[in-house]
């Protein structure tokens, strides 16, 4: 949990430092990254909750925009310093300026050691420009779901995050979803009981415990992901079993149909719950 929160901060500061290549000098980048990290730690207030840290970083906004603001601040400071120096020595410099000719237009200097922009910087800048310009896909129904579906083909659609980064950043949560899927896949097999409990139920319980104690999902998402299989098993089994009974009366007939379909409804509920957990873990909204 602590490592995950710290990793979010490091990733954010690294993105800002990458975006500063070609814009700030090396010493300016180091000073900017140091001050940015210190400010984040102040706003973070020592919190080790990944969700809270993510909200703090969201308030800082796009790292590229922070770099551009820093560049403007440095340029304005340099211009003010030059203006002050020029005012102090205007009398002694009049003849020299006349010899040199008209004053050149000020521009932000090109940094020689940053001439080659790193590969990831262009991608981050493109994403920032699309966000500032208002991406045409935003605001449309299910835009977040479409970006999630595009993640494997185009990671930049989800801010550079895809299935590989999710597995790397959230190994425990990924393992819990795999356990839930395995539990559902074991349902059709006639396995012996473990004490008095079916083996699929025991496997599902293990995955559910990991999900419930994870800090990467909001409590609502955790309960939805864990509760979907139970809801499918109970409510789905009752509804579908009741429909399949038809005109055949009796409790025995209903129970027969319930046991026949409840396992399938458990599998369907597990699939829906895992898809929801994965979608929320990708967090493309």
TORLUM-219464 format. One record per atom (N, C-alpha, C): atom name; residue in one letter; x, y, z; residue number from 1. Coordinates in steps of 0.1 Angstrom, whole numbers, plus 2048, in hexadecimal, padded with zeros to 3 digits. Example, Ala and Ser with C-alpha at 12.3 -4.5 7.8 and 13.67 -1.06 7.14 Angstrom:
  a r   X   Y   Z   k
  N A 884 7C7 84E   1
 CA A 87B 7D3 84E   1
  C A 884 7DF 84E   1
  N S 880 7EA 847   2
 CA S 889 7F5 847   2
  C S 881 800 84F   2
***
This chain:
  a r   X   Y   Z   k
  N X 808 7F4 800   1
 CA X 800 800 800   1
  C X 809 80C 800   1
  N X 813 80D 809   2
 CA X 81C 818 80A   2
  C X 824 81A 7FD   2
  N X 829 80E 7F8   3
 CA X 831 80E 7EC   3
  C X 829 813 7E0   3
  N X 81C 810 7E0   4
 CA X 813 814 7D5   4
  C X 811 823 7D5   4
  N X 80F 829 7E1   5
 CA X 80D 837 7E2   5
  C X 81A 83F 7DE   5
  N X 825 83A 7E3   6
 CA X 832 840 7DF   6
  C X 834 83F 7D0   6
  N X 831 834 7CA   7
 CA X 833 832 7BC   7
  C X 82B 83B 7B4   7
  N X 81F 83E 7B8   8
 CA X 817 848 7B1   8
  C X 81E 856 7B1   8
  N X 823 85A 7BC   9
 CA X 82A 867 7BD   9
  C X 837 867 7B4   9
  N X 83E 85C 7B5  10
 CA X 84A 85B 7AC  10
  C X 847 85B 79D  10
  N X 83C 854 79A  11
 CA X 838 854 78B  11
  C X 834 862 787  11
  N X 82D 869 790  12
 CA X 829 877 78C  12
  C X 835 880 78A  12
  N X 83E 880 794  13
 CA X 84A 889 793  13
  C X 852 885 787  13
  N X 853 878 784  14
 CA X 85B 873 779  14
  C X 855 878 76C  14
  N X 848 878 76B  15
 CA X 841 87E 75F  15
  C X 844 88D 75D  15
  N X 844 894 768  16
 CA X 847 8A2 768  16
  C X 856 8A4 764  16
  N X 85F 89C 769  17
 CA X 86D 89E 765  17
  C X 86F 89A 757  17
  N X 868 890 752  18
 CA X 869 88C 744  18
  C X 864 898 73B  18
  N X 859 89D 73F  19
 CA X 853 8A8 737  19
  C X 85C 8B5 737  19
  N X 865 8B6 741  20
 CA X 86E 8C2 742  20
  C X 87A 8C1 739  20
  N X 87C 8B5 733  21
 CA X 887 8B4 72A  21
  C X 884 8BD 71D  21
  N X 88E 8C4 71A  22
 CA X 88D 8CD 70E  22
  C X 886 8DA 712  22
  N X 881 8DC 71E  23
 CA X 87B 8E8 723  23
  C X 883 8EF 72D  23
  N X 888 8E7 737  24
 CA X 890 8ED 742  24
  C X 89E 8E7 741  24
  N X 8A8 8EF 746  25
 CA X 8B6 8EA 747  25
  C X 8B6 8DF 752  25
  N X 8C2 8D8 752  26
 CA X 8C3 8CD 75B  26
  C X 8C1 8D1 76A  26
  N X 8C8 8DC 76E  27
 CA X 8C7 8E1 77B  27
  C X 8B9 8E6 77F  27
  N X 8B2 8EC 775  28
 CA X 8A5 8F0 777  28
  C X 89B 8E4 778  28
  N X 89E 8DA 771  29
 CA X 895 8CE 772  29
  C X 897 8C8 780  29
  N X 8A3 8C7 785  30
 CA X 8A5 8C1 792  30
  C X 89E 8C9 79D  30
  N X 89F 8D7 79C  31
 CA X 899 8DF 7A6  31
  C X 88A 8DE 7A5  31
  N X 885 8DE 799  32
 CA X 876 8DD 796  32
  C X 871 8D0 79C  32
  N X 878 8C5 799  33
 CA X 873 8B8 79E  33
  C X 874 8B7 7AD  33
  N X 87E 8BD 7B3  34
 CA X 87F 8BD 7C2  34
  C X 874 8C5 7C8  34
  N X 871 8D1 7C3  35
 CA X 867 8D9 7C9  35
  C X 859 8D3 7C7  35
  N X 857 8CC 7BB  36
 CA X 84A 8C6 7B8  36
  C X 848 8BA 7C2  36
  N X 852 8B2 7C4  37
 CA X 851 8A7 7CE  37
  C X 84E 8AC 7DC  37
  N X 855 8B7 7E0  38
 CA X 853 8BC 7ED  38
  C X 845 8C1 7EF  38
  N X 83F 8C8 7E4  39
 CA X 832 8CD 7E5  39
  C X 828 8C2 7E5  39
  N X 82A 8B7 7DE  40
 CA X 821 8AC 7DE  40
  C X 821 8A6 7EC  40
  N X 82D 8A4 7F2  41
 CA X 82D 89E 800  41
  C X 826 8A7 80A  41
  N X 826 8B4 808  42
 CA X 81F 8BD 811  42
  C X 810 8BB 80F  42
  N X 80B 8BB 803  43
 CA X 7FD 8B9 800  43
  C X 7F8 8AB 804  43
  N X 801 8A1 803  44
 CA X 7FE 893 806  44
  C X 7FC 892 815  44
  N X 803 899 81D  45
 CA X 802 899 82C  45
  C X 805 88C 832  45
  N X 80F 884 82C  46
 CA X 813 877 832  46
  C X 809 86C 82F  46
  N X 7FF 86E 826  47
 CA X 7F5 863 823  47
  C X 7FC 858 81B  47
  N X 7F9 84C 81F  48
 CA X 7FE 840 818  48
  C X 7F3 839 810  48
  N X 7E8 840 80F  49
 CA X 7DC 83A 808  49
  C X 7DE 83D 7F9  49
  N X 7DE 833 7F0  50
 CA X 7E1 835 7E2  50
  C X 7D5 83E 7DC  50
  N X 7C9 83C 7E0  51
 CA X 7BE 844 7DB  51
  C X 7BF 852 7DE  51
  N X 7C3 855 7EB  52
 CA X 7C4 863 7EF  52
  C X 7D0 86A 7E8  52
  N X 7DB 862 7E7  53
 CA X 7E7 868 7E0  53
  C X 7E3 86B 7D1  53
  N X 7DB 862 7CB  54
 CA X 7D7 864 7BD  54
  C X 7CE 871 7BC  54
  N X 7C6 873 7C6  55
 CA X 7BE 880 7C5  55
  C X 7C6 88C 7C7  55
  N X 7D1 88B 7D0  56
 CA X 7DA 896 7D1  56
  C X 7E1 899 7C4  56
  N X 7E6 88F 7BD  57
 CA X 7ED 891 7B1  57
  C X 7E3 897 7A6  57
  N X 7D7 892 7A6  58
 CA X 7CD 898 79D  58
  C X 7CB 8A7 79E  58
  N X 7CC 8AB 7AB  59
 CA X 7CB 8BA 7AD  59
  C X 7D6 8C2 7A7  59
  N X 7E2 8BB 7A6  60
 CA X 7ED 8C2 7A0  60
  C X 7EC 8C4 791  60
  N X 7E4 8BB 78B  61
 CA X 7E1 8BC 77D  61
  C X 7EC 8B5 774  61
  N X 7EC 8B8 768  62
 CA X 7F5 8B2 75E  62
  C X 803 8B6 760  62
  N X 80D 8AD 762  63
 CA X 81B 8B1 764  63
  C X 820 8BA 759  63
  N X 81C 8B8 74C  64
 CA X 820 8C0 741  64
  C X 81C 8CF 744  64
  N X 810 8D1 749  65
 CA X 80C 8DF 74C  65
  C X 814 8E5 757  65
  N X 818 8DD 761  66
 CA X 821 8E2 76B  66
  C X 82E 8E6 766  66
  N X 834 8DE 75D  67
 CA X 841 8E2 756  67
  C X 840 8EF 74E  67
  N X 835 8F0 747  68
 CA X 833 8FC 73F  68
  C X 832 908 748  68
  N X 82B 907 753  69
 CA X 829 912 75C  69
  C X 837 916 763  69
  N X 83F 90B 766  70
 CA X 84C 90E 76B  70
  C X 855 915 761  70
  N X 854 911 755  71
 CA X 85C 917 74A  71
  C X 858 926 749  71
  N X 84B 929 749  72
 CA X 847 937 748  72
  C X 84C 93F 754  72
  N X 84B 939 760  73
 CA X 850 940 76C  73
  C X 85F 943 76B  73
  N X 867 939 766  74
 CA X 875 93C 765  74
  C X 878 946 75A  74
  N X 871 946 74F  75
 CA X 873 950 745  75
  C X 86F 95E 74A  75
  N X 864 95F 751  76
 CA X 860 96C 756  76
  C X 86A 971 760  76
  N X 870 968 769  77
 CA X 87A 96C 772  77
  C X 886 971 76B  77
  N X 88A 96A 761  78
 CA X 896 96E 759  78
  C X 894 97B 753  78
  N X 888 97D 74D  79
 CA X 885 98A 746  79
  C X 886 995 750  79
  N X 880 993 75C  80
 CA X 880 99E 766  80
  C X 88E 9A1 76B  80
  N X 896 996 76C  81
 CA X 8A4 999 770  81
  C X 8AC 9A0 766  81
  N X 8A9 99D 759  82
 CA X 8B0 9A4 74E  82
  C X 8AB 9B3 74E  82
  N X 89E 9B5 750  83
 CA X 899 9C2 750  83
  C X 89F 9CB 75B  83
  N X 8A0 9C4 767  84
 CA X 8A6 9CC 772  84
  C X 8B5 9CF 770  84
  N X 8BC 9C5 76A  85
 CA X 8CA 9C8 767  85
  C X 8CC 9D2 75C  85
  N X 8C3 9D2 752  86
 CA X 8C3 9DC 748  86
  C X 8C0 9EA 74D  86
  N X 8B6 9EB 756  87
 CA X 8B3 9F8 75B  87
  C X 8BE 9FE 764  87
  N X 8C6 9F6 76B  88
 CA X 8D1 9FB 773  88
  C X 8DC 9FF 76B  88
  N X 8DF 9F9 760  89
 CA X 8EB 9FD 758  89
  C X 8E7 A02 74A  89
  N X 8DB A09 74A  90
 CA X 8D6 A0E 73D  90
  C X 8DF A19 737  90
  N X 8E4 A21 740  91
 CA X 8EC A2D 73C  91
  C X 8F9 A28 736  91
  N X 900 A1E 73D  92
 CA X 90D A1A 738  92
  C X 90C A10 72C  92
  N X 900 A0A 72A  93
 CA X 8FE A01 71F  93
  C X 8F8 A07 712  93
  N X 8F5 A14 713  94
 CA X 8EE A1A 707  94
  C X 8F7 A19 6FB  94
  N X 904 A1D 6FC  95
 CA X 90C A1C 6F0  95
  C X 90F A0E 6EC  95
  N X 910 A05 6F5  96
 CA X 912 9F7 6F1  96
  C X 906 9F1 6EA  96
  N X 8FA 9F4 6EF  97
 CA X 8EE 9EF 6E8  97
  C X 8ED 9F5 6DA  97
  N X 8F1 A02 6D9  98
 CA X 8F0 A08 6CB  98
  C X 8FA A01 6C2  98
  N X 905 9FD 6C7  99
 CA X 90F 9F6 6BE  99
  C X 90A 9E8 6BB  99
  N X 903 9E2 6C4 100
 CA X 8FF 9D4 6C1 100
  C X 8F3 9D3 6B8 100
  N X 8EB 9DE 6B7 101
 CA X 8E0 9DE 6AE 101
  C X 8D3 9DC 6B6 101
  N X 8C7 9DA 6B0 102
 CA X 8BB 9D9 6B7 102
  C X 8BA 9CD 6C0 102
  N X 8B3 9CE 6CB 103
 CA X 8B1 9C3 6D4 103
  C X 8AA 9B7 6CE 103
  N X 8AF 9AB 6D0 104
 CA X 8A9 99F 6CB 104
  C X 89D 99B 6D3 104
  N X 894 994 6CC 105
 CA X 888 98F 6D2 105
  C X 88B 985 6DD 105
  N X 886 986 6E9 106
 CA X 889 97C 6F3 106
  C X 881 96F 6F0 106
  N X 888 964 6F2 107
 CA X 881 957 6F1 107
  C X 888 94D 6FB 107
  N X 881 943 6FE 108
 CA X 886 93A 708 108
  C X 891 932 701 108
  N X 89D 931 707 109
 CA X 8A9 92B 700 109
  C X 8A7 91C 6FE 109
  N X 8AD 917 6F3 110
 CA X 8AD 908 6F1 110
  C X 8B8 902 6FA 110
  N X 8B4 8F7 701 111
 CA X 8BE 8F1 709 111
  C X 8C6 8E6 701 111
  N X 8D3 8E8 701 112
 CA X 8DB 8E0 6F8 112
  C X 8DB 8D1 6FD 112
  N X 8DC 8CF 70A 113
 CA X 8DC 8C1 70E 113
  C X 8CF 8BA 70E 113
  N X 8C4 8C1 70B 114
 CA X 8B7 8BB 70A 114
  C X 8B1 8BC 6FB 114
  N X 8BA 8BC 6F2 115
 CA X 8B6 8BE 6E4 115
  C X 8AE 8B2 6DF 115
  N X 8B2 8A6 6E4 116
 CA X 8AA 899 6E0 116
  C X 8A0 896 6EB 116
  N X 893 898 6E7 117
 CA X 889 896 6F1 117
  C X 887 887 6F3 117
  N X 886 882 700 118
 CA X 884 874 702 118
  C X 877 86F 6FC 118
  N X 877 862 6F9 119
 CA X 86B 85D 6F1 119
  C X 85E 85F 6F9 119
  N X 85E 85D 706 120
 CA X 851 85E 70D 120
  C X 84C 86C 70E 120
  N X 854 876 70D 121
 CA X 850 884 70F 121
  C X 846 888 704 121
  N X 849 885 6F8 122
 CA X 840 889 6ED 122
  C X 832 883 6EF 122
  N X 831 877 6F4 123
 CA X 824 870 6F6 123
  C X 81D 878 701 123
  N X 824 87B 70D 124
 CA X 81D 882 717 124
  C X 818 890 713 124
  N X 821 896 70B 125
 CA X 81C 8A4 706 125
  C X 810 8A3 6FD 125
  N X 810 898 6F5 126
 CA X 804 897 6EC 126
  C X 7F8 894 6F4 126
  N X 7F9 88C 6FE 127
 CA X 7ED 88A 707 127
  C X 7E9 896 70E 127
  N X 7F3 89E 713 128
 CA X 7EF 8AB 719 128
  C X 7E8 8B4 710 128
  N X 7ED 8B5 703 129
 CA X 7E7 8BE 6FA 129
  C X 7D9 8BA 6F6 129
  N X 7D7 8AD 6F6 130
 CA X 7C9 8A8 6F3 130
  C X 7C0 8AB 6FE 130
  N X 7C5 8AA 70B 131
 CA X 7BC 8AD 716 131
  C X 7B9 8BC 717 131
  N X 7C3 8C4 714 132
 CA X 7C1 8D3 714 132
  C X 7B8 8D7 709 132
  N X 7B9 8D1 6FD 133
 CA X 7B1 8D4 6F2 133
  C X 7A3 8CF 6F3 133
  N X 7A1 8C5 6FC 134
 CA X 794 8BF 6FD 134
  C X 792 8B3 6F3 134
  N X 796 8A7 6F8 135
 CA X 795 89C 6EF 135
  C X 787 899 6EB 135
  N X 784 897 6DE 136
 CA X 776 895 6D9 136
  C X 770 889 6E0 136
  N X 778 87F 6E5 137
 CA X 771 873 6EA 137
  C X 76D 875 6F9 137
  N X 771 880 6FF 138
 CA X 76D 882 70D 138
  C X 75F 888 70E 138
  N X 758 884 718 139
 CA X 74B 888 71A 139
  C X 740 880 714 139
  N X 744 877 70B 140
 CA X 73B 86E 704 140
  C X 737 862 70E 140
  N X 72C 85C 70C 141
 CA X 728 851 714 141
  C X 732 845 714 141
  N X 736 840 71F 142
 CA X 73F 834 720 142
  C X 74D 837 71A 142
  N X 751 844 71B 143
 CA X 75E 847 715 143
  C X 769 840 71D 143
  N X 767 840 72A 144
 CA X 771 839 732 144
  C X 772 82A 72F 144
  N X 767 823 72D 145
 CA X 767 815 729 145
  C X 76E 813 71C 145
  N X 76C 81C 712 146
 CA X 772 81B 705 146
  C X 781 81C 706 146
  N X 786 826 70F 147
 CA X 794 827 711 147
  C X 79A 81B 717 147
  N X 792 815 720 148
 CA X 797 809 727 148
  C X 799 7FE 71C 148
  N X 78F 7FD 713 149
 CA X 790 7F2 709 149
  C X 79C 7F5 6FF 149
  N X 79F 802 6FD 150
 CA X 7AA 805 6F4 150
  C X 7B8 804 6FB 150
  N X 7B8 801 708 151
 CA X 7C5 802 70F 151
  C X 7CF 7F8 70A 151
  N X 7CB 7EC 706 152
 CA X 7D4 7E2 702 152
  C X 7DA 7E5 6F4 152
  N X 7D2 7EC 6EC 153
 CA X 7D7 7F0 6DE 153
  C X 7DE 7FD 6DE 153
  N X 7D9 806 6E7 154
 CA X 7DF 814 6E7 154
  C X 7E0 818 6F5 154
  N X 7EB 815 6FC 155
 CA X 7ED 819 70A 155
  C X 7EB 828 70D 155
  N X 7EE 830 703 156
 CA X 7ED 83F 706 156
  C X 7DE 843 707 156
  N X 7D5 83A 703 157
 CA X 7C7 83D 705 157
  C X 7C3 83D 714 157
  N X 7CB 837 71C 158
 CA X 7C9 836 72B 158
  C X 7D5 83D 732 158
  N X 7DB 847 72C 159
 CA X 7E5 84E 733 159
  C X 7F2 845 734 159
  N X 7F4 83C 72B 160
 CA X 800 834 72B 160
  C X 7FF 827 733 160
  N X 7F3 824 738 161
 CA X 7F2 818 741 161
  C X 7EA 80E 739 161
  N X 7EF 802 739 162
 CA X 7E9 7F6 733 162
  C X 7E9 7EA 73C 162
  N X 7E5 7DF 737 163
 CA X 7E5 7D3 73F 163
  C X 7F2 7D0 746 163
  N X 7FD 7D2 73F 164
 CA X 80A 7CE 744 164
  C X 80D 7D8 750 164
  N X 80B 7E4 74F 165
 CA X 80D 7ED 75A 165
  C X 804 7EB 766 165
  N X 7F8 7E7 763 166
 CA X 7EF 7E3 76E 166
  C X 7F4 7D7 776 166
  N X 7F9 7CD 76F 167
 CA X 7FE 7C1 776 167
  C X 80A 7C5 77E 167
  N X 813 7CD 778 168
 CA X 81F 7D1 77F 168
  C X 81D 7DA 78B 168
  N X 813 7E3 78A 169
 CA X 811 7EC 795 169
  C X 807 7E6 7A0 169
  N X 7FF 7DC 79C 170
 CA X 7F5 7D7 7A5 170
  C X 7F6 7C7 7A5 170
  N X 801 7C1 7A9 171
 CA X 801 7B2 7A8 171
  C X 7F8 7AB 7B1 171
  N X 7F5 7B1 7BD 172
 CA X 7EC 7AA 7C6 172
  C X 7DE 7AB 7C1 172
  N X 7DA 7B6 7BC 173
 CA X 7CC 7B8 7B7 173
  C X 7CA 7AF 7AB 173
  N X 7D5 7AE 7A2 174
 CA X 7D4 7A6 796 174
  C X 7D2 797 79B 174
  N X 7DA 793 7A5 175
 CA X 7D9 785 7A9 175
  C X 7CB 782 7AF 175
  N X 7C5 78C 7B6 176
 CA X 7B8 78A 7BC 176
  C X 7AD 788 7B1 176
  N X 7AE 78F 7A6 177
 CA X 7A5 78E 79B 177
  C X 7A7 780 794 177
  N X 7B3 77C 793 178
 CA X 7B6 76F 78D 178
  C X 7B0 764 796 178
  N X 7B1 765 7A3 179
 CA X 7AC 75B 7AC 179
  C X 79C 75A 7AB 179
  N X 796 766 7A9 180
 CA X 787 766 7A7 180
  C X 783 75F 79A 180
  N X 78B 761 790 181
 CA X 788 75B 783 181
  C X 78A 74C 784 181
  N X 795 747 78B 182
 CA X 797 739 78D 182
  C X 78C 733 795 182
  N X 787 73A 79F 183
 CA X 77C 734 7A7 183
  C X 76F 732 79E 183
  N X 76D 73C 795 184
 CA X 761 73A 78C 184
  C X 763 72E 783 184
  N X 770 72D 77E 185
 CA X 772 722 774 185
  C X 772 714 77B 185
  N X 773 713 788 186
 CA X 772 707 78F 186
  C X 764 702 791 186
  N X 75A 70B 790 187
 CA X 74C 708 793 187
  C X 747 6FC 78B 187
  N X 74A 6FB 77E 188
 CA X 744 6EF 776 188
  C X 749 6E2 77A 188
  N X 755 6E1 781 189
 CA X 75B 6D4 784 189
  C X 756 6CF 791 189
  N X 754 6C2 792 190
 CA X 74E 6BB 79D 190
  C X 75A 6B8 7A7 190
  N X 75E 6C2 7AE 191
 CA X 769 6C0 7B7 191
  C X 765 6BC 7C5 191
  N X 76D 6B5 7CD 192
 CA X 769 6B1 7DA 192
  C X 769 6BD 7E3 192
  N X 761 6BC 7EE 193
 CA X 760 6C7 7F8 193
  C X 76D 6C8 800 193
  N X 770 6D5 804 194
 CA X 77B 6D8 80D 194
  C X 774 6DA 81B 194
  N X 775 6D0 823 195
 CA X 76D 6D0 830 195
  C X 75E 6CF 82C 195
  N X 757 6DA 82E 196
 CA X 749 6DB 82A 196
  C X 747 6E5 81F 196
  N X 752 6EB 819 197
 CA X 750 6F6 810 197
  C X 755 6F1 802 197
  N X 74E 6F5 7F7 198
 CA X 752 6F2 7EA 198
  C X 75F 6FA 7E7 198
  N X 768 6F3 7DF 199
 CA X 775 6F9 7DC 199
  C X 774 707 7D5 199
  N X 76B 708 7CB 200
 CA X 769 715 7C4 200
  C X 766 720 7CE 200
  N X 75E 71D 7D9 201
 CA X 75A 727 7E3 201
  C X 766 72B 7EB 201
  N X 76F 721 7EE 202
 CA X 77B 724 7F6 202
  C X 784 72D 7EE 202
  N X 786 72A 7E1 203
 CA X 78F 732 7D9 203
  C X 78A 740 7D7 203
  N X 77C 741 7D5 204
 CA X 776 74E 7D4 204
  C X 778 756 7E0 204
  N X 777 750 7EC 205
 CA X 778 757 7F9 205
  C X 786 75D 7FA 205
  N X 790 755 7F6 206
 CA X 79E 75A 7F6 206
  C X 7A0 766 7EE 206
  N X 79B 766 7E1 207
 CA X 79C 772 7D9 207
  C X 794 77D 7DE 207
  N X 788 77B 7E4 208
 CA X 780 785 7E9 208
  C X 787 78C 7F5 208
  N X 78E 785 7FD 209
 CA X 795 78B 809 209
  C X 7A0 795 804 209
  N X 7A7 791 7F9 210
 CA X 7B2 799 7F4 210
  C X 7AB 7A6 7EE 210
  N X 7A0 7A5 7E7 211
 CA X 799 7B0 7E1 211
  C X 795 7BA 7EC 211
  N X 78E 7B4 7F7 212
 CA X 789 7BD 801 212
  C X 793 7C4 809 212
  N X 79F 7BF 80A 213
 CA X 7AA 7C5 812 213
  C X 7B3 7CD 809 213
  N X 7B0 7CF 7FC 214
 CA X 7B8 7D7 7F3 214
  C X 7B5 7E6 7F4 214
  N X 7BF 7EE 7F3 215
 CA X 7BC 7FC 7F4 215
  C X 7BC 803 7E6 215
  N X 7BD 7FB 7DC 216
 CA X 7BD 800 7CE 216
  C X 7B0 803 7C8 216
  N X 7A5 7FD 7CF 217
 CA X 798 7FF 7CA 217
  C X 790 807 7D5 217
  N X 786 80E 7D1 218
 CA X 77D 815 7DB 218
  C X 775 80A 7E2 218
  N X 770 80C 7EE 219
 CA X 768 802 7F5 219
  C X 75C 7FE 7EC 219
  N X 755 807 7E5 220
 CA X 74A 803 7DD 220
  C X 74E 7FA 7D2 220
  N X 759 7FC 7CC 221
 CA X 75E 7F3 7C1 221
  C X 762 7E5 7C6 221
  N X 768 7E5 7D2 222
 CA X 76B 7D8 7D8 222
  C X 75F 7D0 7DB 222
  N X 755 7D6 7E1 223
 CA X 748 7CE 7E4 223
  C X 741 7CA 7D7 223
  N X 741 7D3 7CD 224
 CA X 73B 7CF 7C1 224
  C X 742 7C3 7BA 224
  N X 74F 7C3 7BA 225
 CA X 757 7B9 7B4 225
  C X 755 7AB 7BB 225
  N X 755 7AC 7C8 226
 CA X 753 7A0 7D0 226
  C X 745 79B 7D1 226
  N X 73B 7A5 7D1 227
 CA X 72D 7A1 7D3 227
  C X 727 79D 7C6 227
  N X 72C 7A0 7BA 228
 CA X 726 79C 7AE 228
  C X 724 78D 7AC 228
  N X 72E 785 7B0 229
 CA X 72C 776 7AF 229
  C X 721 771 7B9 229
  N X 721 777 7C5 230
 CA X 716 773 7CE 230
  C X 709 777 7CA 230
  N X 708 783 7C4 231
 CA X 6FB 788 7BF 231
  C X 6F7 77F 7B3 231
  N X 700 77B 7AA 232
 CA X 6FC 773 79F 232
  C X 6F8 765 7A4 232
  N X 6FF 760 7AE 233
 CA X 6FC 752 7B3 233
  C X 6EE 752 7BA 233
  N X 6EB 75C 7C2 234
 CA X 6DE 75C 7CA 234
  C X 6D3 761 7C2 234
  N X 6D4 76E 7BE 235
 CA X 6C8 774 7B7 235
  C X 6C7 76F 7A9 235
  N X 6D2 76D 7A2 236
 CA X 6D1 768 795 236
  C X 6CC 759 795 236
  N X 6D1 751 79F 237
 CA X 6CC 744 7A0 237
  C X 6BE 743 7A3 237
  N X 6B9 74B 7AB 238
 CA X 6AA 74B 7AF 238
  C X 6A2 74F 7A3 238
  N X 6A6 75A 79C 239
 CA X 69E 75F 791 239
  C X 69E 755 785 239
  N X 6AA 751 781 240
 CA X 6AA 748 776 240
  C X 6A5 73A 779 240
  N X 6A8 735 786 241
 CA X 6A2 729 78A 241
  C X 693 729 78A 241
  N X 68E 734 790 242
 CA X 67F 736 790 242
  C X 679 736 782 242
  N X 67F 73C 779 243
 CA X 67A 73C 76B 243
  C X 67A 72F 765 243
  N X 685 727 768 244
 CA X 686 71A 762 244
  C X 67D 710 768 244
  N X 678 712 774 245
 CA X 66E 709 77A 245
  C X 661 708 772 245
  N X 65D 714 76D 246
 CA X 651 714 765 246
  C X 645 710 76D 246
  N X 63D 707 767 247
 CA X 631 703 76D 247
  C X 633 6F7 777 247
  N X 63F 6F2 778 248
 CA X 642 6E7 780 248
  C X 642 6EB 78F 248
  N X 639 6E7 797 249
 CA X 638 6EC 7A5 249
  C X 642 6E5 7AE 249
  N X 643 6EB 7BA 250
 CA X 64B 6E4 7C4 250
  C X 658 6EA 7C7 250
  N X 65D 6E9 7D4 251
 CA X 66A 6EE 7D8 251
  C X 675 6E6 7D1 251
  N X 673 6D9 7D0 252
 CA X 67E 6D1 7CB 252
  C X 681 6D5 7BC 252
  N X 677 6D8 7B5 253
 CA X 679 6DC 7A7 253
  C X 680 6E9 7A6 253
  N X 67D 6F2 7AF 254
 CA X 684 6FF 7AF 254
  C X 693 6FD 7B3 254
  N X 695 6F5 7BE 255
 CA X 6A3 6F3 7C2 255
  C X 6AB 6ED 7B7 255
  N X 6A5 6E3 7B0 256
 CA X 6AC 6DD 7A5 256
  C X 6B1 6E7 79A 256
  N X 6A8 6F0 797 257
 CA X 6AB 6FA 78D 257
  C X 6B5 704 792 257
  N X 6B4 707 79F 258
 CA X 6BD 711 7A6 258
  C X 6CB 70C 7A5 258
  N X 6CD 6FF 7AA 259
 CA X 6DA 6F9 7AA 259
  C X 6E0 6F8 79C 259
  N X 6D7 6F7 792 260
 CA X 6DC 6F5 784 260
  C X 6E1 702 77E 260
  N X 6DC 70D 783 261
 CA X 6DF 71A 77C 261
  C X 6E8 723 785 261
  N X 6E8 720 792 262
 CA X 6EE 72A 79C 262
  C X 6FD 72A 799 262
  N X 703 71F 796 263
 CA X 712 71E 793 263
  C X 715 727 787 263
  N X 70D 726 77C 264
 CA X 70F 72E 770 264
  C X 70E 73D 774 264
  N X 704 740 77C 265
 CA X 702 74E 77F 265
  C X 70D 753 788 265
  N X 713 74A 790 266
 CA X 71F 74E 798 266
  C X 72B 751 78F 266
  N X 72C 749 784 267
 CA X 737 74C 77B 267
  C X 735 759 774 267
  N X 729 75C 770 268
 CA X 726 768 769 268
  C X 728 774 772 268
  N X 723 773 77E 269
 CA X 726 77E 788 269
  C X 734 780 78B 269
  N X 73C 775 78B 270
 CA X 74B 777 78D 270
  C X 751 77E 782 270
  N X 74D 77B 775 271
 CA X 752 781 76A 271
  C X 74F 790 76A 271
  N X 743 794 76D 272
 CA X 73F 7A2 76E 272
  C X 747 7A9 779 272
  N X 748 7A3 784 273
 CA X 750 7A9 78F 273
  C X 75E 7AB 78C 273
  N X 765 7A1 785 274
 CA X 773 7A3 782 274
  C X 775 7AD 777 274
  N X 76C 7AE 76E 275
 CA X 76D 7B8 763 275
  C X 76C 7C6 76A 275
  N X 762 7C8 773 276
 CA X 761 7D4 77A 276
  C X 76D 7D8 782 276
  N X 773 7CE 789 277
 CA X 77F 7D1 791 277
  C X 78B 7D5 788 277
  N X 78C 7CE 77D 278
 CA X 797 7D1 773 278
  C X 795 7DF 76D 278
  N X 789 7E2 76A 279
 CA X 786 7F0 765 279
  C X 789 7FB 76F 279
  N X 785 7F9 77B 280
 CA X 788 803 785 280
  C X 797 803 789 280
  N X 79E 7F8 788 281
 CA X 7AC 7F8 78A 281
  C X 7B3 800 77F 281
  N X 7AF 7FF 773 282
 CA X 7B5 806 768 282
  C X 7B2 815 76A 282
  N X 7A7 819 770 283
 CA X 7A4 826 774 283
  C X 7A6 830 769 283
  N X 79F 82E 75E 284
 CA X 7A0 837 753 284
  C X 796 843 753 284
  N X 78E 843 75D 285
 CA X 784 84E 75D 285
  C X 78A 85B 760 285
***
